[in-house]
Amino acid sequence: MQKRQWSIALISVALITACVTINVYFPAAEAQQAAERFIDNVIGDSPESKTVVPAPAERPLGFSVDLALISSARAAADLNIATPAIQAIQTRMAQRFEQTLKQHFDSGALGLRNDGLVELRDASAIALPDRAAAKQAVADENRDRDAVYREIAVANQHPEWEDEIRSTFAKQWIAKAHPGWYFQNAAGAWERK
């Protein structure tokens, strides 16, 4: 009888251990906070308010496990947006915003797309001699935005998060848009903030 109880107990432990899986979920709240900090440093109200985001304090990766046949764990961690590559992109974007993009967002020539990129929505709002430079600035900005979404995913060792990071940033770019700026709504129509 005692052998049977030990056998059942051993089999039960083996089954529970074998069936526990750990799923790392996309940290949506942390991504939103990281996007807010990053965007504030790019389009903040004054150049003095733009600082490079410091690296988050190191902390161990925490998780919880539900003891069921299949359970999950959630990774609790800050999203790292302070790598040298991300900081270099952020610096370029802040400079480009101040030197070129801000005036075109303010005039309504540029708009924020719902996919996290920028679009030249009204070229006639830009003087003809300045259009080529504005188009180049938009192309450079979109290249950096694509790169930063990818770099954040890679820096956090989850390249599969790139689309979710892009989506989170897209929402935050629009949320942080200055009054009078144009943005695309979810249906792709232009609206003015």
ZIGI-V466947 format. One record per backbone hydrogen bond with DSSP energy under -0.5 kcal/mol. NH is the residue of the N-H (numbers start at 0). CO is the residue of the C=O. E is the energy in kcal/mol with one decimal. If there is no record, write none. Layout:
nh:NH co:CO e:E
nh:NH co:CO e:E
This chain:
nh:4 co:0 e:-2.0
nh:5 co:1 e:-2.2
nh:6 co:2 e:-2.5
nh:7 co:3 e:-2.6
nh:8 co:4 e:-2.6
nh:9 co:5 e:-2.8
nh:10 co:6 e:-2.6
nh:11 co:7 e:-2.7
nh:12 co:8 e:-2.4
nh:13 co:9 e:-2.3
nh:14 co:10 e:-2.6
nh:15 co:11 e:-2.5
nh:16 co:12 e:-2.5
nh:17 co:13 e:-2.3
nh:18 co:14 e:-1.7
nh:19 co:15 e:-0.8
nh:19 co:16 e:-0.6
nh:20 co:70 e:-0.8
nh:22 co:20 e:-0.6
nh:24 co:22 e:-0.7
nh:27 co:25 e:-1.8
nh:30 co:26 e:-2.5
nh:31 co:27 e:-2.4
nh:32 co:28 e:-2.1
nh:33 co:29 e:-2.4
nh:34 co:30 e:-2.6
nh:35 co:31 e:-2.5
nh:36 co:32 e:-2.3
nh:37 co:33 e:-2.7
nh:38 co:34 e:-2.9
nh:39 co:35 e:-2.5
nh:40 co:36 e:-1.7
nh:41 co:37 e:-0.9
nh:41 co:38 e:-0.7
nh:42 co:38 e:-3.2
nh:43 co:39 e:-1.2
nh:48 co:45 e:-1.4
nh:49 co:46 e:-1.3
nh:50 co:48 e:-0.8
nh:61 co:59 e:-0.5
nh:61 co:75 e:-0.8
nh:65 co:71 e:-0.7
nh:67 co:65 e:-1.7
nh:74 co:72 e:-0.5
nh:75 co:61 e:-1.2
nh:75 co:73 e:-0.5
nh:76 co:74 e:-0.7
nh:79 co:77 e:-0.5
nh:80 co:78 e:-0.6
nh:86 co:82 e:-2.7
nh:87 co:83 e:-2.2
nh:88 co:84 e:-1.9
nh:89 co:85 e:-2.6
nh:90 co:86 e:-2.3
nh:91 co:87 e:-2.2
nh:92 co:88 e:-2.6
nh:93 co:89 e:-2.4
nh:94 co:90 e:-2.3
nh:95 co:91 e:-2.6
nh:96 co:92 e:-2.4
nh:97 co:93 e:-2.2
nh:98 co:94 e:-2.7
nh:99 co:95 e:-2.6
nh:100 co:95 e:-2.0
nh:101 co:96 e:-2.8
nh:103 co:99 e:-0.9
nh:104 co:100 e:-2.5
nh:105 co:101 e:-2.8
nh:106 co:102 e:-1.6
nh:107 co:103 e:-0.6
nh:107 co:104 e:-0.8
nh:108 co:103 e:-1.2
nh:109 co:103 e:-1.9
nh:110 co:118 e:-2.2
nh:111 co:181 e:-2.3
nh:112 co:110 e:-0.6
nh:112 co:116 e:-2.8
nh:115 co:112 e:-1.4
nh:118 co:110 e:-2.4
nh:120 co:108 e:-1.8
nh:120 co:118 e:-1.2
nh:121 co:108 e:-2.0
nh:124 co:121 e:-1.8
nh:125 co:122 e:-1.9
nh:129 co:126 e:-1.8
nh:130 co:126 e:-0.8
nh:130 co:127 e:-1.0
nh:131 co:127 e:-0.5
nh:133 co:129 e:-2.1
nh:134 co:130 e:-2.9
nh:135 co:131 e:-2.2
nh:136 co:132 e:-2.3
nh:137 co:133 e:-2.4
nh:138 co:134 e:-2.3
nh:139 co:135 e:-2.7
nh:140 co:136 e:-2.6
nh:141 co:137 e:-2.7
nh:142 co:138 e:-2.1
nh:143 co:139 e:-2.3
nh:144 co:140 e:-2.7
nh:145 co:141 e:-2.5
nh:146 co:142 e:-2.1
nh:147 co:143 e:-2.8
nh:148 co:144 e:-2.1
nh:149 co:145 e:-1.8
nh:150 co:146 e:-3.0
nh:151 co:147 e:-2.4
nh:152 co:148 e:-1.7
nh:153 co:149 e:-2.5
nh:154 co:150 e:-3.1
nh:155 co:151 e:-1.4
nh:156 co:153 e:-2.0
nh:157 co:152 e:-2.7
nh:160 co:157 e:-2.5
nh:161 co:158 e:-1.5
nh:164 co:160 e:-2.7
nh:165 co:161 e:-2.7
nh:166 co:162 e:-2.3
nh:167 co:163 e:-2.3
nh:168 co:164 e:-2.8
nh:169 co:165 e:-2.8
nh:170 co:166 e:-2.0
nh:171 co:167 e:-1.9
nh:172 co:168 e:-3.0
nh:173 co:169 e:-1.7
nh:174 co:170 e:-2.4
nh:175 co:171 e:-2.4
nh:176 co:173 e:-1.0
nh:180 co:177 e:-1.9
nh:181 co:109 e:-0.7
nh:182 co:190 e:-2.5
nh:183 co:111 e:-2.5
nh:184 co:188 e:-2.7
nh:187 co:184 e:-1.9
nh:190 co:182 e:-2.8
nh:192 co:180 e:-3.0
